Amino acid sequence: MKLVRFGPSGQEKPGVLDSQGRVRDLAGHISDWTSSSLAPSSLEQVNKLDIRALPLVGQDVRLGPPVANVGKFVCIGLNYSDHAAESGMAGPAEPVVFMKATSAISGPNDDVVLPRGSTKGDWEVELGVVIGKHAKYVTEEEALSHVAGYCVVNDLSERAFQLEGTGQWVKGKSADTFGPIGPWLVTPNEVPDPHALHLWLEVDGHRYQNGNTRTMIFRIPFLIAYLSRFMSLQPGDIISTGTPPGVGLGLKPPTYLRAGQRIRLGIEGLGQQEQKVVAENGLTK
Protein backbone atom coordinates (compact mmCIF):
# COMPACT_ATOMS: atom_id res chain seq x y z
CA MET A 1 0.00 0.00 0.00
CA LYS A 2 0.93 3.63 -0.48
CA LEU A 3 -0.25 5.64 2.53
CA VAL A 4 -0.80 9.40 2.31
CA ARG A 5 -2.06 12.32 4.34
CA PHE A 6 -3.83 15.15 2.54
CA GLY A 7 -5.29 18.56 3.24
CA PRO A 8 -4.13 21.90 4.69
CA SER A 9 -1.11 21.93 6.97
CA GLY A 10 -2.14 20.86 10.46
CA GLN A 11 -5.51 19.55 9.24
CA GLU A 12 -4.40 16.55 7.20
CA LYS A 13 -6.59 13.47 6.82
CA PRO A 14 -5.41 9.90 6.23
CA GLY A 15 -5.63 8.37 2.80
CA VAL A 16 -4.34 5.63 0.56
CA LEU A 17 -3.54 5.45 -3.16
CA ASP A 18 -5.73 3.27 -5.35
CA SER A 19 -4.46 1.14 -8.24
CA GLN A 20 -4.63 4.17 -10.55
CA GLY A 21 -2.56 6.38 -8.26
CA ARG A 22 -5.53 8.42 -7.00
CA VAL A 23 -5.92 9.44 -3.36
CA ARG A 24 -8.77 7.77 -1.47
CA ASP A 25 -10.07 9.09 1.86
CA LEU A 26 -9.60 6.78 4.87
CA ALA A 27 -10.98 9.15 7.50
CA GLY A 28 -14.06 6.97 7.92
CA HIS A 29 -11.87 4.08 9.06
CA ILE A 30 -8.89 5.55 10.94
CA SER A 31 -8.30 8.93 12.59
CA ASP A 32 -4.85 9.49 11.09
CA TRP A 33 -1.61 7.74 10.15
CA THR A 34 -0.12 7.78 13.63
CA SER A 35 1.77 5.29 15.80
CA SER A 36 -1.27 3.13 16.53
CA SER A 37 -2.48 2.89 12.92
CA LEU A 38 1.00 1.93 11.69
CA ALA A 39 0.97 -1.26 13.77
CA PRO A 40 1.01 -4.43 11.66
CA SER A 41 -2.50 -5.42 12.78
CA SER A 42 -3.91 -2.00 11.83
CA LEU A 43 -2.23 -2.02 8.43
CA GLU A 44 -3.63 -5.48 7.83
CA GLN A 45 -7.16 -4.24 8.53
CA VAL A 46 -6.75 -1.33 6.10
CA ASN A 47 -5.36 -3.69 3.49
CA LYS A 48 -8.59 -5.71 3.66
CA LEU A 49 -10.73 -2.71 2.72
CA ASP A 50 -12.16 -2.29 -0.76
CA ILE A 51 -10.04 0.72 -1.75
CA ARG A 52 -12.24 1.39 -4.79
CA ALA A 53 -15.21 2.03 -2.50
CA LEU A 54 -13.47 4.77 -0.51
CA PRO A 55 -14.25 8.44 -1.30
CA LEU A 56 -12.07 9.88 -4.06
CA VAL A 57 -10.01 12.99 -3.23
CA GLY A 58 -9.44 15.82 -5.71
CA GLN A 59 -6.24 15.69 -7.74
CA ASP A 60 -5.07 19.17 -6.70
CA VAL A 61 -5.18 18.45 -2.96
CA ARG A 62 -2.06 19.24 -0.94
CA LEU A 63 -0.15 16.20 0.34
CA GLY A 64 1.25 16.44 3.85
CA PRO A 65 3.93 14.31 5.46
CA PRO A 66 2.58 10.73 5.36
CA VAL A 67 3.13 10.16 9.10
CA ALA A 68 1.65 12.31 11.89
CA ASN A 69 3.07 13.05 15.34
CA VAL A 70 6.56 11.68 14.67
CA GLY A 71 8.35 11.06 17.95
CA LYS A 72 11.96 10.86 16.73
CA PHE A 73 13.65 11.86 13.49
CA VAL A 74 16.93 9.98 13.56
CA CYS A 75 19.50 10.55 10.81
CA ILE A 76 22.59 8.67 9.70
CA GLY A 77 25.54 10.66 8.36
CA LEU A 78 28.12 9.60 5.78
CA ASN A 79 26.35 6.31 5.11
CA TYR A 80 27.16 6.04 1.40
CA SER A 81 30.68 5.07 0.46
CA ASP A 82 30.70 7.38 -2.58
CA HIS A 83 29.34 10.32 -0.54
CA ALA A 84 31.98 9.85 2.17
CA ALA A 85 34.61 9.93 -0.58
CA GLU A 86 33.30 13.22 -2.03
CA SER A 87 33.34 14.69 1.50
CA GLY A 88 37.03 13.77 1.79
CA MET A 89 36.32 11.45 4.70
CA ALA A 90 36.89 7.77 5.26
CA GLY A 91 33.77 5.65 5.63
CA PRO A 92 32.88 5.52 9.35
CA ALA A 93 33.63 2.40 11.39
CA GLU A 94 30.14 2.59 12.88
CA PRO A 95 27.09 4.71 12.08
CA VAL A 96 27.23 8.47 12.56
CA VAL A 97 23.96 9.28 14.35
CA PHE A 98 22.29 12.64 14.85
CA MET A 99 18.77 13.95 15.41
CA LYS A 100 16.73 16.30 13.29
CA ALA A 101 14.00 18.28 15.09
CA THR A 102 10.53 16.94 14.29
CA SER A 103 9.40 20.57 13.81
CA ALA A 104 11.44 20.48 10.58
CA ILE A 105 8.98 18.01 9.03
CA SER A 106 6.89 19.34 6.15
CA GLY A 107 4.92 18.08 3.18
CA PRO A 108 6.73 16.78 0.09
CA ASN A 109 5.84 19.78 -2.06
CA ASP A 110 5.76 22.55 0.54
CA ASP A 111 8.12 25.51 0.21
CA VAL A 112 11.62 25.15 1.66
CA VAL A 113 12.31 28.24 3.76
CA LEU A 114 15.93 29.30 4.17
CA PRO A 115 16.32 30.58 7.75
CA ARG A 116 17.59 34.03 8.66
CA GLY A 117 21.34 34.22 8.20
CA SER A 118 21.39 31.26 5.84
CA THR A 119 24.31 31.32 3.39
CA LYS A 120 24.96 27.63 2.74
CA GLY A 121 21.63 25.84 2.32
CA ASP A 122 22.11 22.33 0.97
CA TRP A 123 20.10 19.32 -0.21
CA GLU A 124 20.24 15.56 0.45
CA VAL A 125 17.88 12.95 -1.02
CA GLU A 126 17.56 10.06 1.44
CA LEU A 127 15.61 6.86 1.97
CA GLY A 128 13.42 7.16 5.06
CA VAL A 129 12.47 4.13 7.14
CA VAL A 130 9.38 4.43 9.35
CA ILE A 131 9.08 2.18 12.38
CA GLY A 132 5.82 0.26 12.79
CA LYS A 133 6.30 -1.51 16.13
CA HIS A 134 8.40 -1.00 19.25
CA ALA A 135 12.04 -2.00 18.78
CA LYS A 136 14.53 -2.35 21.64
CA TYR A 137 17.63 -4.56 21.53
CA VAL A 138 16.41 -6.20 18.32
CA THR A 139 18.64 -8.40 16.19
CA GLU A 140 19.42 -7.76 12.55
CA GLU A 141 17.34 -10.82 11.69
CA GLU A 142 14.31 -9.32 13.44
CA ALA A 143 14.84 -5.73 12.35
CA LEU A 144 12.81 -5.52 9.13
CA SER A 145 9.72 -6.91 10.89
CA HIS A 146 9.65 -3.59 12.78
CA VAL A 147 9.34 -1.49 9.59
CA ALA A 148 5.98 0.03 8.66
CA GLY A 149 7.22 1.45 5.38
CA TYR A 150 9.65 3.53 3.35
CA CYS A 151 9.51 7.10 2.07
CA VAL A 152 11.48 9.88 0.38
CA VAL A 153 13.22 12.37 2.69
CA ASN A 154 14.98 15.60 1.72
CA ASP A 155 17.46 16.09 4.57
CA LEU A 156 18.08 19.80 4.06
CA SER A 157 20.95 21.48 5.84
CA GLU A 158 22.38 24.90 6.57
CA ARG A 159 26.07 24.01 6.38
CA ALA A 160 27.30 27.18 8.12
CA PHE A 161 25.13 26.37 11.15
CA GLN A 162 26.20 22.73 10.99
CA LEU A 163 29.96 23.04 10.54
CA GLU A 164 31.11 26.55 11.45
CA GLY A 165 31.33 28.28 14.81
CA THR A 166 30.42 25.69 17.43
CA GLY A 167 29.08 23.42 14.71
CA GLN A 168 26.46 20.81 15.71
CA TRP A 169 24.67 18.81 13.06
CA VAL A 170 21.28 19.04 14.75
CA LYS A 171 21.51 22.84 14.64
CA GLY A 172 22.26 22.86 10.94
CA LYS A 173 19.58 20.31 10.06
CA SER A 174 16.53 21.43 12.03
CA ALA A 175 15.19 24.66 10.54
CA ASP A 176 11.45 24.67 9.89
CA THR A 177 10.70 22.99 6.50
CA PHE A 178 14.13 21.25 6.44
CA GLY A 179 12.54 17.79 6.56
CA PRO A 180 10.12 17.27 3.65
CA ILE A 181 8.74 13.72 3.79
CA GLY A 182 6.66 11.75 1.30
CA PRO A 183 4.69 11.90 -0.91
CA TRP A 184 3.79 8.41 0.30
CA LEU A 185 4.69 5.88 2.94
CA VAL A 186 5.11 2.66 0.98
CA THR A 187 4.60 -0.58 2.88
CA PRO A 188 7.39 -3.19 2.73
CA ASN A 189 5.46 -5.63 0.54
CA GLU A 190 5.83 -3.09 -2.29
CA VAL A 191 9.57 -2.60 -1.71
CA PRO A 192 11.14 -6.03 -2.32
CA ASP A 193 14.71 -4.78 -1.78
CA PRO A 194 15.27 -1.38 -0.12
CA HIS A 195 18.98 -1.78 -0.89
CA ALA A 196 18.48 -1.63 -4.66
CA LEU A 197 16.64 1.66 -5.16
CA HIS A 198 17.67 4.45 -7.53
CA LEU A 199 17.51 7.89 -5.89
CA TRP A 200 18.12 11.30 -7.47
CA LEU A 201 17.86 15.05 -6.90
CA GLU A 202 17.79 18.08 -9.21
CA VAL A 203 17.97 21.83 -8.60
CA ASP A 204 16.53 24.00 -11.38
CA GLY A 205 16.59 20.99 -13.69
CA HIS A 206 20.26 20.15 -13.13
CA ARG A 207 20.77 16.66 -11.73
CA TYR A 208 23.23 16.81 -8.85
CA GLN A 209 22.52 13.49 -7.14
CA ASN A 210 22.13 10.21 -8.98
CA GLY A 211 22.78 7.21 -6.74
CA ASN A 212 21.57 3.87 -5.50
CA THR A 213 20.91 2.52 -2.04
CA ARG A 214 23.20 -0.42 -2.83
CA THR A 215 26.18 1.80 -1.90
CA MET A 216 25.03 2.18 1.71
CA ILE A 217 27.82 1.36 4.14
CA PHE A 218 25.40 0.25 6.89
CA ARG A 219 22.21 -1.42 5.68
CA ILE A 220 18.77 -1.01 7.19
CA PRO A 221 18.65 -4.16 9.38
CA PHE A 222 21.99 -3.21 10.92
CA LEU A 223 20.90 0.40 11.48
CA ILE A 224 17.68 -0.61 13.25
CA ALA A 225 19.50 -3.13 15.44
CA TYR A 226 22.30 -0.64 16.16
CA LEU A 227 19.99 2.24 17.09
CA SER A 228 17.82 -0.02 19.26
CA ARG A 229 20.85 -0.59 21.51
CA PHE A 230 20.92 3.09 22.46
CA MET A 231 17.24 4.09 22.35
CA SER A 232 13.93 2.36 21.92
CA LEU A 233 12.41 2.95 18.50
CA GLN A 234 8.70 3.70 18.61
CA PRO A 235 5.98 3.40 15.95
CA GLY A 236 6.08 6.48 13.77
CA ASP A 237 9.78 7.19 14.34
CA ILE A 238 11.71 7.98 11.16
CA ILE A 239 15.24 6.87 10.34
CA SER A 240 16.79 8.83 7.47
CA THR A 241 19.50 6.55 6.15
CA GLY A 242 22.02 8.85 4.48
CA THR A 243 22.60 10.36 1.05
CA PRO A 244 24.56 9.51 -2.12
CA PRO A 245 27.13 11.91 -3.62
CA GLY A 246 26.23 15.20 -5.26
CA VAL A 247 25.41 17.45 -2.30
CA GLY A 248 26.25 21.12 -2.66
CA LEU A 249 28.97 21.00 -0.03
CA GLY A 250 30.89 18.38 -2.00
CA LEU A 251 30.89 20.22 -5.34
CA LYS A 252 33.89 22.15 -6.64
CA PRO A 253 33.28 24.94 -5.97
CA PRO A 254 30.59 24.29 -3.34
CA THR A 255 27.11 25.25 -4.56
CA TYR A 256 24.29 26.26 -2.26
CA LEU A 257 20.57 26.95 -2.47
CA ARG A 258 19.18 30.38 -3.31
CA ALA A 259 15.67 31.73 -2.96
CA GLY A 260 13.74 31.28 -6.19
CA GLN A 261 15.20 27.88 -7.05
CA ARG A 262 13.24 24.65 -7.35
CA ILE A 263 14.27 21.26 -6.01
CA ARG A 264 13.00 17.97 -7.45
CA LEU A 265 13.91 14.59 -6.00
CA GLY A 266 12.67 11.04 -5.91
CA ILE A 267 13.32 7.41 -5.13
CA GLU A 268 12.38 4.50 -7.35
CA GLY A 269 8.91 3.25 -6.36
CA LEU A 270 8.52 5.79 -3.53
CA GLY A 271 7.44 8.87 -5.50
CA GLN A 272 8.79 12.37 -6.07
CA GLN A 273 8.95 15.67 -4.24
CA GLU A 274 9.17 19.22 -5.62
CA GLN A 275 9.90 22.28 -3.51
CA LYS A 276 10.26 25.99 -4.16
CA VAL A 277 13.04 27.64 -2.18
CA VAL A 278 12.09 30.89 -0.43
CA ALA A 279 13.75 33.11 2.14
CA GLU A 280 12.50 33.52 5.69
CA ASN A 281 10.84 36.80 4.75
CA GLY A 282 8.86 35.05 2.01
CA LEU A 283 10.83 36.46 -0.91
CA THR A 284 11.44 34.14 -3.83
CA LYS A 285 14.36 36.11 -5.30
N, C-alpha and C positions, 0 to 999 in steps of 0.2 A: 504493500500500500504506500501511497504518497500522501502524507498528512500535511495539512496546511492550516493556517489561521488567517482570517480575512476581516477587513473592516478598518475603521479609523484607529489611529494609534491609541492604545489604552482601552479600546472597546472591541477588540477582536473576538471573533467567534470561531469555533472549531469547524474544520471541513476536511474533505478528502477528495482526491482527484478521481474522476471516473475513467473508463477505458479510453475515452476520447480526449483526455487531458483537461476536462472542464471541472470547475470547483463545485462540489456538492456540500450543502449545509448539514452539519452533524449536530447542531445545537439542540435538536429534539431528543438526542440520545446521550450526549455527554455535555458537561458544562464548559469544558475547555481541554486543550491538550496540556495537562499538568502532570505532576508526579504520579498521581493515582491512575490516571487514564493511560499512562505509558506502560503500566504493568502488563506482563505477558497475558494474563487472563482478560484484562480490559481490551487489549488489542485484538485478542481472539474473538471477543464478542462483536467488536466493530467489523471485523473481517467477515462475519457471518451475515451482516446486513445486505440487503439488496441495494447496492449503491445507486442503481438506476432509478430507484423510487425516491431518493432523497431530493429535496428542493435544489434546483439549479441556481447558481449564483452568477450575477452579471460578469461579463468578461473584463470590464474595466475596474473591477474592485481592487482596492489596495491589498497586497499581501503583507502580513506582519511576520515577525519571527515565528517559526512553526512550533516553538515550545514556550509556554508561559511560566512565569515565576521560577526562573532558573536559579538554583541555589549556589552553584559554583561554576565558574568559567575558567577551566584549567588549560593552560597552554604549554606546548612543548617547543623549545627553541632548538635551532640547528639540527633538526631531525632528518634532513635530506643530505646525503653525502655530497651531492653536487652544489647544494646551497652553502654548506659549510666551506667548501673549497672556494666559492666566489667571495665569501666573507673573509678569506685568508686565515681560517681557523681549522684546526684538526677536528675530525668528528669526535664528539664527546664520548667518554668511556661509559657514562650512564646518562639518562635523560636530564636535560636542562628544563626545570619546571618553574613556571611563574603563573601568577593569577592575572586575569583581566577583570576589571569591575563589571558586574552584571548590568550596571547602569549604562554601559557602552552598547548594549544590545539594541539593534534596530532592525527594521524590515529589510528585505533583500534589495529593494529598489528605492529606499528612502535616501534623501540627501546625506552626503558625508560632510560634516561641518568641521572645518579646520579651527582648532581652538585659538584663542587670543595668544599672540606671541609665536604662533606656529611658523617655522621656516623650513622644516624638513619632514613634511608629511609623506608617508610611504604606504605601500600596498603589500599584501601577502595573501594569495589564494591558499586556502587550507581545507583539508578534509576534517569535518567535525563529527565526533562520535557522541551520541546522546545515550546516557545510561537509562536503563529501563527498570532495573531492580537493584536493591541495596548490595553493595560490593565491599567487603572488608576481608583482607588477607586471602584473596582469591588466587587460585593458580592460573597459569597461562591456559591450561586445558579448559578451565571453567569460564574464562574471561568473556568470550564472545556471547555466552548465554545471558550476560548482563546488559547487552546492547539493545536498546529500543530501535535505533536507526542511525542513519548517516545523513549529513547535510553539508552544504557549501558554507564556508566561513571566509569573510574578508577580515583578516587580522591586521587592521590598520594601526599605524604607529606614528608618533611624532619623535623622530630620531634624536633631536636635540634634547627633548625631555628625558628620553631613554638613556642616552649615552654620555651626555655632557653635564657639567656641574657635578652634582652628587649622583647622577645617573638614576638607576632604578627602572627596570623594565615595566613594572606595573604602572608607574607614573607615565611612561611614554606610550602605553597601550590602552589607556582607560578613558580617554575623552569620550563624551557623549557622541554617539553614532559611530564609534570606532569598532563596532562588532556586528556588522550586518550578517544575518543568518537566514538561510533558506535559499530558494523559495519553498522547498518542501523538506520534510523529514521522511526519508525513504527507509522502509522497514528492511531488515536484513535478508529476507527471502527474495528481495529484488536486487540485492547487491551480492552476487555469488562470491566475488573476491575483492574485498576493499583494498587489496594491495596490488591491483592491476587497473587503476583508474587514471585516465588522462585528465589533467587539470591545467587550466590556462587563465591568463589575465591580460587585458588590453587597457591602455589609456589613450583616449582620443584615436582609437582604431589601430594603434601600434601594439603589436603583441610583445610584451616584455617577459611573461612567464609562459612556459610551455613544457610541462613536466609530467611525471607519472609517479603514482604512489609506490611503485616497485622500488624506488630509490630511497625509501625510508630507511634510516639506520635502525630505529626501534619500531617494531611492528605493533599493531593494535593490541593483540593479546598480552604482549609483554608490558605495554604502557599501562593497561588496566591493572594487571597484577602488581606492577611496580608502584603505581599511585596508591593502590589499596593497602599498601604497607604503611603509608604515612598519614592517610586520611580515609575515612569511609566515603565511598562514592554513592550518592543518593539518586533516585529516579529524577530525571530532568537535568542533572548535571551535564555539562558539555566539556568534552576534551577536544581541543583544537590541536591537531597532530603535527604541525610544522608545515613549512613551505618549500617548494622547489626553487631553483635559481631564477634570477631576473628581477629581484627587488631593486628599488631605486637606489638604496644605499650601496649595493654591489656593482652598480654601473660605473663606467669610466667615461666622463666624470659622473659623480652621483647625480641622480635626477629625482626631483621631488614634486609632489602634487601642488597644483595651483588652482585657485578658485576659477570656475568656469570649465574645468575639464570634466570628462566623463570616463568612468571606469566600467568595464565589462569583464565578467569572470564567470567561470563555470567548471563543473566537474562532470565527467561522463556519467550519464544516468541519474544525476542528482539535480540537474537544472542549472539555470543561469541567473546572475544578478546584474543589475545596471544601476549605477549611482552617479548623480551629479555632485561635483565638489563645490561647496560654497564656503565663504568665510563666516566667522562667528557673527558678524554684523549682518549676515544675510546677503551680502554682495556676491555676485557670480563672476565678477571680473576684478 
